[in-house]
Amino acid sequence: MAVAMMCGCCCCDKEYKMGTYGYDLAFFTRHEISTVELESVDGRSRLLIVPAYQGRVMTSTADGLDGKSYGWINYKFIEAGKVSPQFNPFGGEERFWIGPEGGPFSYYFKRGNEQVYENWKVPAPIDTDTYDIEEQSGSNVVFVKDFNVRNASDVEFAMGVRRTISMLDKSGLETLLGVEIPDGLNTIVYKTENVIRNNGDFTWTKETGMPSVWLLSTFNPTPTTTVFIPYEKSFGGKKVNDEYFGKVPADRLVLEDGVAYFKIDGEYRAKIGLPEGSAKDICGSYDSKAGVLNILKYTVPEGHADYVNGQWGEQENPFSGDVINSYNDGPTETGFVQGPFYEVETSSPAANLAPGESLTHVQYTIHIEGTHDRLSAIAKKVFGVDLDVVANKFSK
């Protein structure tokens, strides 16, 4: 069970350390940014959401106000209080976007513009617009927004979004993962149900372009964190796309026994993706020093589905994109570092929708804190992965 609260002020005068959930709650209070908080009855599992950032989950914790805060937050940008006409990188543990980012049907470039950073612009409905709260109860909050966006083929889409955020309890987590969670572990699990609806008067097709739900989850990197993503070993194509920013070197990406291991330290800019047929419906990351196992589980439909191609520029096939991606932040060619942070991104299939039809993409975010042995037992049952292997994959 959980309770939902609108937070306009911090109820505690205590000063919290940076890196704790209490610090982040106080930060938004101090800057007069309205938040919604979902909280378990015992106050340990907490979820911080900002309606003005499109119903974005900014962070969460499994251990109360003094507990670790999981989401990456761009404090300097938020403190500056300025609105960028191009992109407002607030951060956040899970944000709603739409794909594709690049190609002939991109929502981030105007028709005829070269797809380079100077011309890239995030549409206001997924960058600066506030989402309305349609309903709010003890365990969830529902955000809605109707808007129009135009793609790089100059086709305008009338779109409706309904985003429901719910916190699950321990029994819900055990049912979801199919394992027993022993006492002595701190846990939080929440679900987002993201619906896009065709509010227009024409069907979305491969000729007009088809949008997708694109969820981006941003976390804090450490030298002891590794992302691990299971893939389908029998898949006949390229199992992992590792050339987004140039090929990922072997000391940062290892494909072994049906698992892609990706080094996460915030020191080297790299991105990987798994296409339809290779991707499964789950991925994980593990910080061996902090003793935190993170799991993302999401909907992948059975059978073939088209996924939008997000790479910038010309494309041979705009519907041969990735199902799941992971990004490790690091210096660009100019030395600029936005974070550092790391991301795990999941996408729905391309939405081939007639007027009035809708598509739903569901994602669960799970954090479990505890001893290595207890977390390893869970990872073994859920992933078939040994956390000793994960922890030592990139050790020097």
Summary of the structure (lengths in Angstrom):
residues: 396
radius of gyration: 20.1
end to end distance: 43.7
largest distance: 58.1
contacts: 1340
relative contact order: 0.15
helix: 13%
strand: 38%
